[in-house]
C-alpha cells in the first residue's frame, strides 16, 4: 500500500503542475483504502515523506472502501486544490 500511496503523491504532483499548481495548493486530501487500518499506518509514513515534514499540516481523512476505481488499486487519494490562472 505504501508504494501505491507514493505513486498517488507523485502522480498528483505531475497533474497539479499542468495547472500551474503544486501540493502546496492542496486544500486537503481524502484517502480511500480497501483496508483503512493498513492505509492509515502507511499514510502516516508516506505522508511525512511526501510533504517533507514530520507533521504535515493538511487535513487527511481515511475512508475505507470496498471498491476502488480500478481492481488493482489498494488506495486512492483525492486532492482538492486551489488552482491559479
PDB file of N, CA, C and O in Angstrom:
ATOM      1  N   UNK A   1       0.823  -1.191   0.000  1.00  0.00           N
ATOM      2  CA  UNK A   1       0.000   0.000   0.000  1.00  0.00           C
ATOM      3  C   UNK A   1       0.872   1.261   0.000  1.00  0.00           C
ATOM      4  O   UNK A   1       0.517   2.265  -0.617  1.00  0.00           O
ATOM      5  N   UNK A   2       1.989   1.205   0.680  1.00  0.00           N
ATOM      6  CA  UNK A   2       2.895   2.348   0.701  1.00  0.00           C
ATOM      7  C   UNK A   2       3.373   2.740  -0.684  1.00  0.00           C
ATOM      8  O   UNK A   2       3.461   3.925  -1.007  1.00  0.00           O
ATOM      9  N   UNK A   3       3.683   1.735  -1.505  1.00  0.00           N
ATOM     10  CA  UNK A   3       4.140   2.034  -2.867  1.00  0.00           C
ATOM     11  C   UNK A   3       3.041   2.718  -3.677  1.00  0.00           C
ATOM     12  O   UNK A   3       3.317   3.646  -4.437  1.00  0.00           O
ATOM     13  N   UNK A   4       1.796   2.264  -3.518  1.00  0.00           N
ATOM     14  CA  UNK A   4       0.700   2.893  -4.251  1.00  0.00           C
ATOM     15  C   UNK A   4       0.452   4.316  -3.750  1.00  0.00           C
ATOM     16  O   UNK A   4       0.130   5.201  -4.543  1.00  0.00           O
ATOM     17  N   UNK A   5       0.598   4.542  -2.456  1.00  0.00           N
ATOM     18  CA  UNK A   5       0.461   5.906  -1.926  1.00  0.00           C
ATOM     19  C   UNK A   5       1.544   6.819  -2.506  1.00  0.00           C
ATOM     20  O   UNK A   5       1.262   7.942  -2.925  1.00  0.00           O
ATOM     21  N   UNK A   6       2.776   6.328  -2.524  1.00  0.00           N
ATOM     22  CA  UNK A   6       3.872   7.121  -3.102  1.00  0.00           C
ATOM     23  C   UNK A   6       3.564   7.482  -4.553  1.00  0.00           C
ATOM     24  O   UNK A   6       3.799   8.612  -4.982  1.00  0.00           O
ATOM     25  N   UNK A   7       3.036   6.517  -5.302  1.00  0.00           N
ATOM     26  CA  UNK A   7       2.701   6.767  -6.701  1.00  0.00           C
ATOM     27  C   UNK A   7       1.563   7.783  -6.804  1.00  0.00           C
ATOM     28  O   UNK A   7       1.578   8.632  -7.695  1.00  0.00           O
ATOM     29  N   UNK A   8       0.582   7.708  -5.911  1.00  0.00           N
ATOM     30  CA  UNK A   8      -0.509   8.697  -5.901  1.00  0.00           C
ATOM     31  C   UNK A   8       0.042  10.103  -5.703  1.00  0.00           C
ATOM     32  O   UNK A   8      -0.345  11.028  -6.419  1.00  0.00           O
ATOM     33  N   UNK A   9       0.934  10.269  -4.746  1.00  0.00           N
ATOM     34  CA  UNK A   9       1.518  11.589  -4.490  1.00  0.00           C
ATOM     35  C   UNK A   9       2.335  12.063  -5.697  1.00  0.00           C
ATOM     36  O   UNK A   9       2.268  13.233  -6.075  1.00  0.00           O
ATOM     37  N   UNK A  10       3.101  11.156  -6.294  1.00  0.00           N
ATOM     38  CA  UNK A  10       3.902  11.534  -7.467  1.00  0.00           C
ATOM     39  C   UNK A  10       3.001  11.922  -8.638  1.00  0.00           C
ATOM     40  O   UNK A  10       3.254  12.915  -9.320  1.00  0.00           O
ATOM     41  N   UNK A  11       1.952  11.137  -8.867  1.00  0.00           N
ATOM     42  CA  UNK A  11       1.025  11.451  -9.952  1.00  0.00           C
ATOM     43  C   UNK A  11       0.319  12.782  -9.705  1.00  0.00           C
ATOM     44  O   UNK A  11       0.142  13.575 -10.630  1.00  0.00           O
ATOM     45  N   UNK A  12      -0.084  13.027  -8.459  1.00  0.00           N
ATOM     46  CA  UNK A  12      -0.764  14.284  -8.129  1.00  0.00           C
ATOM     47  C   UNK A  12       0.162  15.473  -8.372  1.00  0.00           C
ATOM     48  O   UNK A  12      -0.271  16.508  -8.879  1.00  0.00           O
ATOM     49  N   UNK A  13       1.419  15.326  -8.016  1.00  0.00           N
ATOM     50  CA  UNK A  13       2.388  16.403  -8.233  1.00  0.00           C
ATOM     51  C   UNK A  13       2.469  16.752  -9.712  1.00  0.00           C
ATOM     52  O   UNK A  13       2.450  17.928 -10.078  1.00  0.00           O
ATOM     53  N   UNK A  14       2.557  15.735 -10.561  1.00  0.00           N
ATOM     54  CA  UNK A  14       2.651  15.968 -12.006  1.00  0.00           C
ATOM     55  C   UNK A  14       1.352  16.549 -12.564  1.00  0.00           C
ATOM     56  O   UNK A  14       1.386  17.447 -13.405  1.00  0.00           O
ATOM     57  N   UNK A  15       0.229  16.050 -12.108  1.00  0.00           N
ATOM     58  CA  UNK A  15      -1.052  16.556 -12.588  1.00  0.00           C
ATOM     59  C   UNK A  15      -1.260  18.014 -12.181  1.00  0.00           C
ATOM     60  O   UNK A  15      -1.715  18.825 -12.988  1.00  0.00           O
ATOM     61  N   UNK A  16      -0.931  18.345 -10.947  1.00  0.00           N
ATOM     62  CA  UNK A  16      -1.082  19.727 -10.484  1.00  0.00           C
ATOM     63  C   UNK A  16      -0.197  20.685 -11.278  1.00  0.00           C
ATOM     64  O   UNK A  16      -0.576  21.832 -11.515  1.00  0.00           O
ATOM     65  N   UNK A  17       0.979  20.215 -11.687  1.00  0.00           N
ATOM     66  CA  UNK A  17       1.871  21.059 -12.497  1.00  0.00           C
ATOM     67  C   UNK A  17       1.203  21.495 -13.797  1.00  0.00           C
ATOM     68  O   UNK A  17       1.467  22.591 -14.291  1.00  0.00           O
ATOM     69  N   UNK A  18       0.354  20.660 -14.343  1.00  0.00           N
ATOM     70  CA  UNK A  18      -0.343  21.005 -15.582  1.00  0.00           C
ATOM     71  C   UNK A  18      -1.251  22.221 -15.399  1.00  0.00           C
ATOM     72  O   UNK A  18      -1.620  22.885 -16.367  1.00  0.00           O
ATOM     73  N   UNK A  19      -1.601  22.497 -14.152  1.00  0.00           N
ATOM     74  CA  UNK A  19      -2.470  23.631 -13.830  1.00  0.00           C
ATOM     75  C   UNK A  19      -1.715  24.717 -13.055  1.00  0.00           C
ATOM     76  O   UNK A  19      -2.321  25.519 -12.345  1.00  0.00           O
ATOM     77  N   UNK A  20      -0.388  24.732 -13.200  1.00  0.00           N
ATOM     78  CA  UNK A  20       0.477  25.716 -12.542  1.00  0.00           C
ATOM     79  C   UNK A  20       0.280  25.700 -11.027  1.00  0.00           C
ATOM     80  O   UNK A  20       0.285  26.747 -10.380  1.00  0.00           O
ATOM     81  N   UNK A  21       0.107  24.509 -10.476  1.00  0.00           N
ATOM     82  CA  UNK A  21      -0.129  24.353  -9.038  1.00  0.00           C
ATOM     83  C   UNK A  21       0.820  23.285  -8.495  1.00  0.00           C
ATOM     84  O   UNK A  21       1.493  22.583  -9.250  1.00  0.00           O
ATOM     85  N   UNK A  22       0.855  23.183  -7.186  1.00  0.00           N
ATOM     86  CA  UNK A  22       1.654  22.159  -6.513  1.00  0.00           C
ATOM     87  C   UNK A  22       0.843  21.613  -5.340  1.00  0.00           C
ATOM     88  O   UNK A  22      -0.272  22.064  -5.077  1.00  0.00           O
ATOM     89  N   UNK A  23       1.415  20.640  -4.643  1.00  0.00           N
ATOM     90  CA  UNK A  23       0.704  20.112  -3.467  1.00  0.00           C
ATOM     91  C   UNK A  23       0.562  21.180  -2.394  1.00  0.00           C
ATOM     92  O   UNK A  23      -0.276  21.038  -1.503  1.00  0.00           O
ATOM     93  N   UNK A  24       1.352  22.238  -2.453  1.00  0.00           N
ATOM     94  CA  UNK A  24       1.168  23.356  -1.514  1.00  0.00           C
ATOM     95  C   UNK A  24      -0.181  24.033  -1.738  1.00  0.00           C
ATOM     96  O   UNK A  24      -0.692  24.711  -0.846  1.00  0.00           O
ATOM     97  N   UNK A  25      -0.755  23.853  -2.918  1.00  0.00           N
ATOM     98  CA  UNK A  25      -2.063  24.422  -3.237  1.00  0.00           C
ATOM     99  C   UNK A  25      -3.210  23.489  -2.846  1.00  0.00           C
ATOM    100  O   UNK A  25      -4.379  23.846  -2.988  1.00  0.00           O
ATOM    101  N   UNK A  26      -2.878  22.306  -2.360  1.00  0.00           N
ATOM    102  CA  UNK A  26      -3.909  21.357  -1.942  1.00  0.00           C
ATOM    103  C   UNK A  26      -4.641  21.905  -0.719  1.00  0.00           C
ATOM    104  O   UNK A  26      -4.028  22.394   0.230  1.00  0.00           O
ATOM    105  N   UNK A  27      -5.943  21.812  -0.769  1.00  0.00           N
ATOM    106  CA  UNK A  27      -6.767  22.263   0.351  1.00  0.00           C
ATOM    107  C   UNK A  27      -6.928  21.163   1.385  1.00  0.00           C
ATOM    108  O   UNK A  27      -7.473  21.389   2.465  1.00  0.00           O
ATOM    109  N   UNK A  28      -6.467  20.004   1.060  1.00  0.00           N
ATOM    110  CA  UNK A  28      -6.560  18.824   1.908  1.00  0.00           C
ATOM    111  C   UNK A  28      -6.424  17.602   1.026  1.00  0.00           C
ATOM    112  O   UNK A  28      -6.084  17.710  -0.152  1.00  0.00           O
ATOM    113  N   UNK A  29      -6.683  16.463   1.585  1.00  0.00           N
ATOM    114  CA  UNK A  29      -6.676  15.233   0.813  1.00  0.00           C
ATOM    115  C   UNK A  29      -7.636  14.257   1.479  1.00  0.00           C
ATOM    116  O   UNK A  29      -7.853  14.312   2.690  1.00  0.00           O
ATOM    117  N   UNK A  30      -8.198  13.378   0.691  1.00  0.00           N
ATOM    118  CA  UNK A  30      -9.047  12.310   1.206  1.00  0.00           C
ATOM    119  C   UNK A  30      -8.456  11.013   0.682  1.00  0.00           C
ATOM    120  O   UNK A  30      -8.301  10.835  -0.526  1.00  0.00           O
ATOM    121  N   UNK A  31      -8.128  10.108   1.596  1.00  0.00           N
ATOM    122  CA  UNK A  31      -7.536   8.834   1.215  1.00  0.00           C
ATOM    123  C   UNK A  31      -8.606   7.750   1.324  1.00  0.00           C
ATOM    124  O   UNK A  31      -9.245   7.587   2.362  1.00  0.00           O
ATOM    125  N   UNK A  32      -8.782   7.019   0.233  1.00  0.00           N
ATOM    126  CA  UNK A  32      -9.718   5.903   0.183  1.00  0.00           C
ATOM    127  C   UNK A  32      -8.892   4.620   0.125  1.00  0.00           C
ATOM    128  O   UNK A  32      -8.043   4.479  -0.756  1.00  0.00           O
ATOM    129  N   UNK A  33      -9.123   3.684   1.044  1.00  0.00           N
ATOM    130  CA  UNK A  33      -8.321   2.465   1.094  1.00  0.00           C
ATOM    131  C   UNK A  33      -9.201   1.243   1.289  1.00  0.00           C
ATOM    132  O   UNK A  33     -10.222   1.300   1.975  1.00  0.00           O
ATOM    133  N   UNK A  34      -8.794   0.137   0.678  1.00  0.00           N
ATOM    134  CA  UNK A  34      -9.502  -1.123   0.892  1.00  0.00           C
ATOM    135  C   UNK A  34      -9.423  -1.549   2.351  1.00  0.00           C
ATOM    136  O   UNK A  34     -10.396  -2.068   2.899  1.00  0.00           O
ATOM    137  N   UNK A  35      -8.286  -1.338   2.978  1.00  0.00           N
ATOM    138  CA  UNK A  35      -8.077  -1.649   4.401  1.00  0.00           C
ATOM    139  C   UNK A  35      -7.702  -0.339   5.085  1.00  0.00           C
ATOM    140  O   UNK A  35      -6.562   0.114   4.989  1.00  0.00           O
ATOM    141  N   UNK A  36      -8.666   0.267   5.776  1.00  0.00           N
ATOM    142  CA  UNK A  36      -8.449   1.589   6.367  1.00  0.00           C
ATOM    143  C   UNK A  36      -7.342   1.578   7.418  1.00  0.00           C
ATOM    144  O   UNK A  36      -6.585   2.545   7.513  1.00  0.00           O
ATOM    145  N   UNK A  37      -7.228   0.517   8.204  1.00  0.00           N
ATOM    146  CA  UNK A  37      -6.170   0.467   9.224  1.00  0.00           C
ATOM    147  C   UNK A  37      -4.787   0.412   8.582  1.00  0.00           C
ATOM    148  O   UNK A  37      -3.878   1.133   8.993  1.00  0.00           O
ATOM    149  N   UNK A  38      -4.630  -0.442   7.575  1.00  0.00           N
ATOM    150  CA  UNK A  38      -3.345  -0.528   6.871  1.00  0.00           C
ATOM    151  C   UNK A  38      -3.066   0.770   6.117  1.00  0.00           C
ATOM    152  O   UNK A  38      -1.925   1.229   6.062  1.00  0.00           O
ATOM    153  N   UNK A  39      -4.105   1.355   5.542  1.00  0.00           N
ATOM    154  CA  UNK A  39      -3.948   2.622   4.843  1.00  0.00           C
ATOM    155  C   UNK A  39      -3.510   3.730   5.772  1.00  0.00           C
ATOM    156  O   UNK A  39      -2.652   4.540   5.419  1.00  0.00           O
ATOM    157  N   UNK A  40      -4.092   3.773   6.956  1.00  0.00           N
ATOM    158  CA  UNK A  40      -3.724   4.799   7.928  1.00  0.00           C
ATOM    159  C   UNK A  40      -2.264   4.658   8.351  1.00  0.00           C
ATOM    160  O   UNK A  40      -1.536   5.647   8.432  1.00  0.00           O
ATOM    161  N   UNK A  41      -1.841   3.422   8.620  1.00  0.00           N
ATOM    162  CA  UNK A  41      -0.445   3.190   9.020  1.00  0.00           C
ATOM    163  C   UNK A  41       0.510   3.601   7.894  1.00  0.00           C
ATOM    164  O   UNK A  41       1.523   4.254   8.149  1.00  0.00           O
ATOM    165  N   UNK A  42       0.193   3.226   6.664  1.00  0.00           N
ATOM    166  CA  UNK A  42       1.062   3.577   5.532  1.00  0.00           C
ATOM    167  C   UNK A  42       1.038   5.085   5.282  1.00  0.00           C
ATOM    168  O   UNK A  42       2.074   5.677   4.978  1.00  0.00           O
ATOM    169  N   UNK A  43      -0.126   5.705   5.408  1.00  0.00           N
ATOM    170  CA  UNK A  43      -0.252   7.141   5.137  1.00  0.00           C
ATOM    171  C   UNK A  43       0.539   7.983   6.127  1.00  0.00           C
ATOM    172  O   UNK A  43       1.053   9.041   5.764  1.00  0.00           O
ATOM    173  N   UNK A  44       0.642   7.533   7.358  1.00  0.00           N
ATOM    174  CA  UNK A  44       1.449   8.297   8.338  1.00  0.00           C
ATOM    175  C   UNK A  44       2.892   8.402   7.886  1.00  0.00           C
ATOM    176  O   UNK A  44       3.493   9.473   7.971  1.00  0.00           O
ATOM    177  N   UNK A  45       3.445   7.317   7.411  1.00  0.00           N
ATOM    178  CA  UNK A  45       4.836   7.309   6.958  1.00  0.00           C
ATOM    179  C   UNK A  45       4.982   8.020   5.608  1.00  0.00           C
ATOM    180  O   UNK A  45       5.818   8.912   5.465  1.00  0.00           O
ATOM    181  N   UNK A  46       4.184   7.634   4.638  1.00  0.00           N
ATOM    182  CA  UNK A  46       4.314   8.168   3.284  1.00  0.00           C
ATOM    183  C   UNK A  46       3.937   9.642   3.237  1.00  0.00           C
ATOM    184  O   UNK A  46       4.553  10.406   2.494  1.00  0.00           O
ATOM    185  N   UNK A  47       2.946  10.057   4.008  1.00  0.00           N
ATOM    186  CA  UNK A  47       2.565  11.470   4.051  1.00  0.00           C
ATOM    187  C   UNK A  47       3.707  12.349   4.533  1.00  0.00           C
ATOM    188  O   UNK A  47       3.932  13.436   4.002  1.00  0.00           O
ATOM    189  N   UNK A  48       4.426  11.875   5.540  1.00  0.00           N
ATOM    190  CA  UNK A  48       5.591  12.626   6.031  1.00  0.00           C
ATOM    191  C   UNK A  48       6.642  12.761   4.933  1.00  0.00           C
ATOM    192  O   UNK A  48       7.246  13.821   4.767  1.00  0.00           O
ATOM    193  N   UNK A  49       6.853  11.680   4.188  1.00  0.00           N
ATOM    194  CA  UNK A  49       7.808  11.722   3.072  1.00  0.00           C
ATOM    195  C   UNK A  49       7.325  12.695   1.996  1.00  0.00           C
ATOM    196  O   UNK A  49       8.093  13.525   1.510  1.00  0.00           O
ATOM    197  N   UNK A  50       6.060  12.585   1.633  1.00  0.00           N
ATOM    198  CA  UNK A  50       5.518  13.378   0.523  1.00  0.00           C
ATOM    199  C   UNK A  50       5.536  14.873   0.813  1.00  0.00           C
ATOM    200  O   UNK A  50       5.816  15.681  -0.072  1.00  0.00           O
ATOM    201  N   UNK A  51       5.238  15.235   2.048  1.00  0.00           N
ATOM    202  CA  UNK A  51       5.178  16.657   2.397  1.00  0.00           C
ATOM    203  C   UNK A  51       6.488  17.176   2.970  1.00  0.00           C
ATOM    204  O   UNK A  51       6.631  18.374   3.213  1.00  0.00           O
ATOM    205  N   UNK A  52       7.446  16.276   3.188  1.00  0.00           N
ATOM    206  CA  UNK A  52       8.771  16.688   3.635  1.00  0.00           C
ATOM    207  C   UNK A  52       8.815  17.266   5.035  1.00  0.00           C
ATOM    208  O   UNK A  52       9.662  18.106   5.340  1.00  0.00           O
ATOM    209  N   UNK A  53       7.909  16.822   5.881  1.00  0.00           N
ATOM    210  CA  UNK A  53       7.931  17.272   7.279  1.00  0.00           C
ATOM    211  C   UNK A  53       7.320  16.207   8.167  1.00  0.00           C
ATOM    212  O   UNK A  53       6.502  15.413   7.703  1.00  0.00           O
ATOM    213  N   UNK A  54       7.703  16.173   9.440  1.00  0.00           N
ATOM    214  CA  UNK A  54       7.226  15.112  10.328  1.00  0.00           C
ATOM    215  C   UNK A  54       5.737  15.199  10.663  1.00  0.00           C
ATOM    216  O   UNK A  54       5.123  14.196  11.025  1.00  0.00           O
ATOM    217  N   UNK A  55       5.160  16.382  10.545  1.00  0.00           N
ATOM    218  CA  UNK A  55       3.744  16.548  10.886  1.00  0.00           C
ATOM    219  C   UNK A  55       3.070  17.393   9.804  1.00  0.00           C
ATOM    220  O   UNK A  55       2.880  18.595   9.989  1.00  0.00           O
ATOM    221  N   UNK A  56       2.704  16.770   8.670  1.00  0.00           N
ATOM    222  CA  UNK A  56       2.090  17.542   7.583  1.00  0.00           C
ATOM    223  C   UNK A  56       0.843  18.278   8.060  1.00  0.00           C
ATOM    224  O   UNK A  56       0.008  17.712   8.765  1.00  0.00           O
ATOM    225  N   UNK A  57       0.727  19.534   7.673  1.00  0.00           N
ATOM    226  CA  UNK A  57      -0.393  20.376   8.079  1.00  0.00           C
ATOM    227  C   UNK A  57      -1.471  20.353   7.005  1.00  0.00           C
ATOM    228  O   UNK A  57      -1.766  21.371   6.381  1.00  0.00           O
ATOM    229  N   UNK A  58      -2.053  19.174   6.801  1.00  0.00           N
ATOM    230  CA  UNK A  58      -3.096  19.020   5.792  1.00  0.00           C
ATOM    231  C   UNK A  58      -4.154  18.069   6.341  1.00  0.00           C
ATOM    232  O   UNK A  58      -3.827  17.027   6.909  1.00  0.00           O
ATOM    233  N   UNK A  59      -5.416  18.431   6.170  1.00  0.00           N
ATOM    234  CA  UNK A  59      -6.494  17.538   6.571  1.00  0.00           C
ATOM    235  C   UNK A  59      -6.419  16.295   5.698  1.00  0.00           C
ATOM    236  O   UNK A  59      -6.286  16.398   4.479  1.00  0.00           O
ATOM    237  N   UNK A  60      -6.503  15.126   6.313  1.00  0.00           N
ATOM    238  CA  UNK A  60      -6.300  13.890   5.575  1.00  0.00           C
ATOM    239  C   UNK A  60      -7.165  12.762   6.131  1.00  0.00           C
ATOM    240  O   UNK A  60      -6.646  11.826   6.738  1.00  0.00           O
ATOM    241  N   UNK A  61      -8.476  12.845   5.929  1.00  0.00           N
ATOM    242  CA  UNK A  61      -9.310  11.751   6.416  1.00  0.00           C
ATOM    243  C   UNK A  61      -9.060  10.455   5.644  1.00  0.00           C
ATOM    244  O   UNK A  61      -8.772  10.479   4.447  1.00  0.00           O
ATOM    245  N   UNK A  62      -9.173   9.330   6.341  1.00  0.00           N
ATOM    246  CA  UNK A  62      -9.019   7.995   5.762  1.00  0.00           C
ATOM    247  C   UNK A  62     -10.407   7.375   5.701  1.00  0.00           C
ATOM    248  O   UNK A  62     -11.106   7.297   6.711  1.00  0.00           O
ATOM    249  N   UNK A  63     -10.798   6.938   4.519  1.00  0.00           N
ATOM    250  CA  UNK A  63     -12.114   6.336   4.339  1.00  0.00           C
ATOM    251  C   UNK A  63     -11.928   4.920   3.786  1.00  0.00           C
ATOM    252  O   UNK A  63     -11.280   4.722   2.759  1.00  0.00           O
ATOM    253  N   UNK A  64     -12.502   3.955   4.477  1.00  0.00           N
ATOM    254  CA  UNK A  64     -12.471   2.582   3.988  1.00  0.00           C
ATOM    255  C   UNK A  64     -13.462   2.429   2.845  1.00  0.00           C
ATOM    256  O   UNK A  64     -14.574   2.955   2.905  1.00  0.00           O
ATOM    257  N   UNK A  65     -13.061   1.711   1.806  1.00  0.00           N
ATOM    258  CA  UNK A  65     -13.930   1.491   0.652  1.00  0.00           C
ATOM    259  C   UNK A  65     -13.875   0.024   0.257  1.00  0.00           C
ATOM    260  O   UNK A  65     -12.867  -0.647   0.480  1.00  0.00           O
ATOM    261  N   UNK A  66     -14.933  -0.464  -0.317  1.00  0.00           N
ATOM    262  CA  UNK A  66     -14.948  -1.865  -0.748  1.00  0.00           C
ATOM    263  C   UNK A  66     -14.568  -2.015  -2.217  1.00  0.00           C
ATOM    264  O   UNK A  66     -14.325  -3.124  -2.692  1.00  0.00           O
ATOM    265  N   UNK A  67     -14.516  -0.883  -2.940  1.00  0.00           N
ATOM    266  CA  UNK A  67     -14.199  -0.970  -4.368  1.00  0.00           C
ATOM    267  C   UNK A  67     -13.552   0.315  -4.864  1.00  0.00           C
ATOM    268  O   UNK A  67     -14.220   1.344  -4.966  1.00  0.00           O
ATOM    269  N   UNK A  68     -12.257   0.268  -5.175  1.00  0.00           N
ATOM    270  CA  UNK A  68     -11.600   1.437  -5.769  1.00  0.00           C
ATOM    271  C   UNK A  68     -11.973   1.564  -7.247  1.00  0.00           C
ATOM    272  O   UNK A  68     -12.703   0.729  -7.783  1.00  0.00           O
ATOM    273  N   UNK A  69     -11.476   2.597  -7.889  1.00  0.00           N
ATOM    274  CA  UNK A  69     -11.792   2.839  -9.301  1.00  0.00           C
ATOM    275  C   UNK A  69     -11.319   1.695 -10.202  1.00  0.00           C
ATOM    276  O   UNK A  69     -11.989   1.350 -11.176  1.00  0.00           O
ATOM    277  N   UNK A  70     -10.175   1.114  -9.878  1.00  0.00           N
ATOM    278  CA  UNK A  70      -9.634   0.011 -10.662  1.00  0.00           C
ATOM    279  C   UNK A  70      -9.334  -1.148  -9.716  1.00  0.00           C
ATOM    280  O   UNK A  70      -8.865  -0.914  -8.602  1.00  0.00           O
ATOM    281  N   UNK A  71      -9.587  -2.382 -10.120  1.00  0.00           N
ATOM    282  CA  UNK A  71      -9.447  -3.526  -9.213  1.00  0.00           C
ATOM    283  C   UNK A  71      -8.038  -3.745  -8.669  1.00  0.00           C
ATOM    284  O   UNK A  71      -7.886  -4.343  -7.604  1.00  0.00           O
ATOM    285  N   UNK A  72      -7.012  -3.283  -9.365  1.00  0.00           N
ATOM    286  CA  UNK A  72      -5.641  -3.497  -8.882  1.00  0.00           C
ATOM    287  C   UNK A  72      -5.228  -2.504  -7.791  1.00  0.00           C
ATOM    288  O   UNK A  72      -4.164  -2.650  -7.189  1.00  0.00           O
ATOM    289  N   UNK A  73      -6.055  -1.510  -7.540  1.00  0.00           N
ATOM    290  CA  UNK A  73      -5.715  -0.480  -6.552  1.00  0.00           C
ATOM    291  C   UNK A  73      -6.076  -0.900  -5.133  1.00  0.00           C
ATOM    292  O   UNK A  73      -7.116  -1.513  -4.893  1.00  0.00           O
ATOM    293  N   UNK A  74      -5.207  -0.561  -4.213  1.00  0.00           N
ATOM    294  CA  UNK A  74      -5.466  -0.729  -2.787  1.00  0.00           C
ATOM    295  C   UNK A  74      -5.865   0.591  -2.155  1.00  0.00           C
ATOM    296  O   UNK A  74      -6.507   0.626  -1.105  1.00  0.00           O
ATOM    297  N   UNK A  75      -5.470   1.694  -2.820  1.00  0.00           N
ATOM    298  CA  UNK A  75      -5.654   3.024  -2.243  1.00  0.00           C
ATOM    299  C   UNK A  75      -5.779   4.064  -3.358  1.00  0.00           C
ATOM    300  O   UNK A  75      -5.203   3.910  -4.435  1.00  0.00           O
ATOM    301  N   UNK A  76      -6.535   5.117  -3.080  1.00  0.00           N
ATOM    302  CA  UNK A  76      -6.660   6.276  -3.975  1.00  0.00           C
ATOM    303  C   UNK A  76      -6.617   7.519  -3.100  1.00  0.00           C
ATOM    304  O   UNK A  76      -6.967   7.465  -1.921  1.00  0.00           O
ATOM    305  N   UNK A  77      -6.190   8.635  -3.673  1.00  0.00           N
ATOM    306  CA  UNK A  77      -6.195   9.899  -2.936  1.00  0.00           C
ATOM    307  C   UNK A  77      -6.892  10.960  -3.781  1.00  0.00           C
ATOM    308  O   UNK A  77      -6.631  11.091  -4.977  1.00  0.00           O
ATOM    309  N   UNK A  78      -7.767  11.699  -3.152  1.00  0.00           N
ATOM    310  CA  UNK A  78      -8.434  12.856  -3.776  1.00  0.00           C
ATOM    311  C   UNK A  78      -7.759  14.103  -3.233  1.00  0.00           C
ATOM    312  O   UNK A  78      -7.632  14.264  -2.020  1.00  0.00           O
ATOM    313  N   UNK A  79      -7.323  14.990  -4.128  1.00  0.00           N
ATOM    314  CA  UNK A  79      -6.647  16.231  -3.746  1.00  0.00           C
ATOM    315  C   UNK A  79      -7.437  17.445  -4.222  1.00  0.00           C
ATOM    316  O   UNK A  79      -7.183  17.931  -5.324  1.00  0.00           O
ATOM    317  N   UNK A  80      -8.384  17.954  -3.436  1.00  0.00           N
ATOM    318  CA  UNK A  80      -8.983  19.239  -3.829  1.00  0.00           C
ATOM    319  C   UNK A  80      -7.901  20.309  -3.748  1.00  0.00           C
ATOM    320  O   UNK A  80      -7.161  20.369  -2.766  1.00  0.00           O
ATOM    321  N   UNK A  81      -7.803  21.151  -4.770  1.00  0.00           N
ATOM    322  CA  UNK A  81      -6.718  22.143  -4.792  1.00  0.00           C
ATOM    323  C   UNK A  81      -7.219  23.477  -5.318  1.00  0.00           C
ATOM    324  O   UNK A  81      -8.182  23.555  -6.082  1.00  0.00           O
ATOM    325  N   UNK A  82      -6.539  24.508  -4.887  1.00  0.00           N
ATOM    326  CA  UNK A  82      -6.776  25.877  -5.351  1.00  0.00           C
ATOM    327  C   UNK A  82      -5.929  26.046  -6.609  1.00  0.00           C
ATOM    328  O   UNK A  82      -4.705  25.934  -6.556  1.00  0.00           O
ATOM    329  N   UNK A  83      -6.576  26.313  -7.730  1.00  0.00           N
ATOM    330  CA  UNK A  83      -5.850  26.467  -8.984  1.00  0.00           C
ATOM    331  C   UNK A  83      -5.667  27.918  -9.330  1.00  0.00           C
ATOM    332  O   UNK A  83      -6.511  28.758  -9.017  1.00  0.00           O
ATOM    333  N   UNK A  84      -4.560  28.210  -9.978  1.00  0.00           N
ATOM    334  CA  UNK A  84      -4.233  29.595 -10.365  1.00  0.00           C
ATOM    335  C   UNK A  84      -4.594  29.817 -11.821  1.00  0.00           C
ATOM    336  O   UNK A  84      -4.819  28.872 -12.578  1.00  0.00           O
ATOM    337  N   UNK A  85      -4.644  31.067 -12.190  1.00  0.00           N
ATOM    338  CA  UNK A  85      -4.764  31.364 -13.594  1.00  0.00           C
ATOM    339  C   UNK A  85      -6.052  31.872 -14.034  1.00  0.00           C
ATOM    340  O   UNK A  85      -6.234  32.149 -15.220  1.00  0.00           O
TER     341      UNK A  85
END
